[in-house]
Amino acid sequence: MSNSLRIRHLRTEDVPAVEQLVKDVQTQSAQQEIKTHLHRMLTHPYLISITLLVLATTVYLSQTDFVWLVGLLESIKFFIFWRRIKGVFSAGKDLQDLLSYYSHPKRLFLIAEMEGTVVGTVAVWQTNDDNTAKLTRMFVSSQCRRMGIGTRLIEKCIEECRSLGYMSLMLRTHVTNHKAVKCYEKAGFVCTGRENFAKLYPHSFDTVNYHLSLTIGN
C-alpha cells in the first residue's frame, strides 16, 4: 500500500472526485452519528423517568390551555438539536469552490491518491492567530480505512504547515468520532478542552479541541 499511496496537492482534475468523496464520507458519518445518539437517548437511565414526567405534565396541562406550549417548546428543542448536528456534516463554503478557496497562500488542501483514485483528503485554514493553523476536511474513504492513510495525511499536513510558517496546529472534532481522535492523538495532538455543541437533556453532543506545537523539538 505504501508504494502506491501518494499524498499531494489538489489539482483541477481532482475536484469532482474530491467532492464525491467528501459527500459520501459526510453522509456515512452523519448516519452513524444519528444512530449513535439515538441509541444513547433510548438507553439513557433517565429516559423512562423523563418520559413519565413529560406524559404526566402533558396530561395535567391538557386540562388547561397550556398543553400546546409544552409541545411547541419540546419540538423546537428537538429541531434545534438535530439541526446543529446536521450542520456539522454539511458542506462548508470552502467546498463550494475548492480551487479558489485554497488558492490562498496560507491555506492548504492535500489529497491521498491510490492507484489513480482519490481516497483521502485533509485541509488547513489560517486562524485569527497568524502563527496557528486549523486542520479540517479530514476524510478517508470507507473502503480504505485501517490502512494508515489518515496518519500519512496528517504527517504530510504537519510538514506543509511548517513550510508555510505556522508554529502550531489546532483542530476540533466530536467526541464520538473515536477513530479520528485516536489518529490525532497518535500524531501527537493534545486535548485542550471539551465543549457542549448541542444539548437535548439529558443527552448532549460534545466536541473536543486538540492542539499540536509545530516547533521543532516539541
RAVENDA-V163411 format. One record per pair of residues at least 12 apart in sequence whose ideal C-beta (glycine too) atoms are under 6 Angstrom apart, sorted by the first residue. I is the first residue (numbers start at 1). J is the second residue. Records with the same first field share a line. If there is no record, write none. Layout:
# RAVENDA-V163411
I=J / J
This chain:
# RAVENDA-V163411
1=147
4=114 / 115
5=114
6=113
7=110 / 112 / 152 / 156
10=109 / 111
14=111 / 118
15=98
17=118
18=118 / 121
21=118
22=139
25=139
26=89
28=142
29=89
30=89
36=176
41=203
44=202
46=202
77=200
81=198 / 200
84=198
85=198 / 205
106=126
107=125
108=124 / 160
109=123
110=122 / 156
112=149 / 153
119=141 / 144
120=140 / 149 / 153
121=137 / 139
122=138 / 153 / 157
123=136 / 137
131=167
132=168 / 170
133=161 / 166 / 169
134=170
135=169 / 171
150=183
154=187
161=214
162=214
166=214
167=214 / 215
168=213 / 214
169=212 / 214
170=211
171=210
172=207 / 209
174=207
175=206 / 208
184=210
188=212
189=210 / 212
190=211
191=208 / 210
192=209 / 211
193=209
194=206 / 208
195=207
